[in-house]
Amino acid sequence: MKCVKFDLSHVEFSKNDIRLGIKVPEIITPELAYFLGFHIGDGYMKIERRKNKIDYRVDYNGHEVNERKFYEEFLKSLIKQLFNKEVNVRKGNKTVMISFRSKAIVLFLNKCCEIPFSPKIKIKVPDIIKNSNKITKQSFLRGLADTDFSLVFKNQGRKPVINFWTYSKTLHESVKELLKELGFYFYSTTLERERKKTKIIAYIVEINGKKKLNQWMKDIGFSNYNTLTRYEIWKETGSLPVGTDVNERIKILKDRGIEFPLSASGRN
């Protein structure tokens, strides 16, 4: 499939963007697709207007322990690769954070990549992903999975389950379409919950069993160290120690002669 160039006519570079050498991609790539999936899952993006200033803000927040190494070694370098933007990984309130400002990046994500401003109401898989090739769709799904999917092992490790929970019906429906297109069979349901005395609906997708997990790791994979270490230990030992964090799991793997991370993509 021929790659169509983005229409960058709506992307404006601030003086600070120009000074820092900020760039934006000209075409959709697997790396950008991954980043878009990651942003849809965990990103915050907003234009904040003050009296004498406009802030073009992007934020990412992860678990203070389980995602710090991933933010420092993977996400930080991905942002540099895509946008030539140097970012810092900071400690928040029980979180790890990447936060930056850039007019060009915010307008690019919104105007070219169809990423809505926060709060992400009616979020969905962007059309640029739907109309892209298989590898790009797989990369997008891996980015979303690294934020909004979980991997658990039931029945004493005999039944692996990949879970996707969202409170967005539009995202739920578009992810189901993408999974079907990529050849995944899954179980879908809804669950009514109460939050602050307000009833809300959780939309759930489950991909069950070893065969489907093997298919997932072959076609999609994980890049998030937290999930990837859970998988690697289960694959190596047939079970997962309860209550371990990512650093403890990396040590377990190293003690067994398995270096981590295994690869830049997280695939086997």
N, C-alpha and C positions, 0 to 999 in steps of 0.2 A: 504494500500500500504506500502510495506517495505521501510524504509528509507535507502538510499544508502549513505555510508560515502564519504565525499570529499577526493580526492587525494591531500593530503597536502604536497607532496614531493617537490613541486615548491615554497612552502612558506618558506622564510628565515626570521629568527628573528635577528634583529640587537642587538648589545650589549645593547643599550638603551631599546629596546623591552623587553629583558630578565630582565634587572634591574627593569623595571616598572611592570613586571608580565603580559605583554600583552598575550592574548589568542585569538584563532580564533575558530569558531564553527566547529564541526566535521560533522554535518548533517544539512540539510535545515530544518528550523523551521518556524512557522508563524511569529515569531518576526524578524528573519533574512529576511524573504520574505518581510515584511513590510519595513524594512530598505533598501532593494534593490530597492523597488519601490520608496521610498523617494529619494534615491540617484539618480536614473535615472531622476527624476524630477528636483531636485534642487542641486545635488552634483557636485563638481569639484574635479577631482583627476588627479594628474600628477607626473611624476618623473622628477625632475629638476636637471640637472647636472651643477655643478660649478667647478672651478679649483681643489679644494681640498675636495669637499664635494658633496654628492648626497642627495637631499631632496625627501622624499616620502610623498607627501602632499595631504591632504583631507580638503575641505572647504565646508561649508554650509552657505547660506545667506538667511535671511528672512526679512519681514517687521519689522521696528524698534518698532512699537507699537503692531500691530495685532499678531505678532508671538513671541514676547519676552517671554511671560509666557509659551507658548508651548515649546519653546526651553529649557527654564530653568527647567520645570517640567516633560517634556516627552522625548524630543530628547536626552538631556544630560544623563538621566538615562538609556535610551535604549542603547546608545553607551557603557556605563559602563557595562550593563548586557551582551551584546554580546561579547565585546572585553576586558573587565576589564580595560578600558581606561578612566582615569579621564580627562574631558575636561572642559574648561571655556566658558561661554557665554559672548561675548564682544559686545560692540556697535561699529558699523562701520559707514560709510557715509550714513545716513538714513536707515541703516540696522541693524539687529542683526546677530551675526556671531558665528559659531563654527569652529575652525580651528585647525588641529593637524597634526603631522608627525608620521608615523609608517611604517617601511618597511614591517613588517608582514601583517598588515591590508591591505595595498595597494596591495601587491602581492596576498593576499587571494581574495580580491574583483575582481582583474583582472584575475587571473589564474583559480580560483575555481568557481567564480560566474559570469564570462563572462561580467564583467563591463568594458567597454573600457575607455581608458584615454581620458581626455578632450583635444580638443573639441570633444564632443560625436557624431562623424559622424556615420551615419547608426546605431544609437542606436535602440534596440528592446527589447521585453520581452525576458529575458534569457531562454535558453532551460531547465535549472534546474527548472524554474517556470512552463514552459509548461508541463513538465513531472512529476509534483508533484500532490498532492491531492487537492481536492476542497478548503479546508480551507486555505491551503498555497497560492493558487491562489487568493482567496478573500483577504488575508492579503497583498499580493503584490499590488493588485489593490487599496486597501485602502491607502497604502503608496504613490503610484503614484498620487492618487486623492488628497491627502493632500498637494501636491505641484502644480500639473498641471491641476486640475479640479477646477471649480467654481460652486457655487450654487446661482442662481438668481431667483427672483420671479416676473413674468410678470403679466400684466392685474390686477393690484392692489392686487397681492398676490394669485390670483386664479390659476396661471399657474407656478408651479415650474419647473425650467430647470437646469439640470446638464450639464455643458459645459466642453469639453476637446479640447484645442487648442494646436497644435504642428507644428513646421516647419520641422519635420522629417517624411518623408513618411513611412520609415520602422517601426518607433514606432507607427504611426497611424494605419498601417495595422495589426501589431501584437496585438495592444490593441483591435481593432475591433474583431479579432479572439477570444481573451480572453473573451470579453463581450458576444459574441454569445455563447461560450461554457458555460458560467455561466447563460445563460438564459435571457439576456437583449436585448430588442428591442430598436433601436436607429436610429437617422437620421445622415447621414454622407455627408459632402460636402467639397469643397475647396474654398478658397478665395485668390485672387491675391492681394498682397499689395506691397507697395514700401518702402524700407528702405535704406536711404543714396543713393538715385537715382538708386537703384538696385531692380528689381522686384523679389519678393519672394512669395512662395505659402504657405499659412496657411492651415493645414489639421484639420478639425473640426468634432467633434462628439457631438451630443446633445441627451440627454435622457429627454423626456418631460412628464409632467403630475404628478398628485398626486399619482396615482397607482404605477407608476414606481419609484417615489421617495420613497414610502413606501417599495417597494421591495429592493431598494438600501440600505436603512437604516437597513433593516432586515438582508440582506446578506453580505453587505460590510461595510457600515457606514463611518464615518469620525472620525479621532482622532485630527485633527488640530482644536484648540479652536476657531479660527476665523470662520471657516465654521460651526462648530458644534453649536456655539451660534446663528448663523443666522438661522439654522434649528430649534433650540429649541424655539426661540422667535416666529418664524412663526407658529410652531405647537401649541404654547400656545395661541397666539393672532390672528392668521390668517393674519398677516401683519408683515412687517419689517421696523422699523424706518429708515429713510434715513440718511446717513452720520454718523452713529454710529460706534465707534471702538469696539474692542473686550472687553475692560475693561468696557465700558458703557453698553454693552449688558450683561455682567456678572452681573453688578449691577441691571439691569432690571430684570433678572431672580431671583436674590436673594431677591429683593423687592417683588417678587411674591411667595416667599417661596421655590424656586428651587435652590438647591446648585449646584455648578459647580467647577471642572469637574464632570460629572455624573459617569464615570467609566474609567478604564485604557484603554479600547479598543475604547471608543467612540460610542459603540453600545447601543441600547435600549433593 
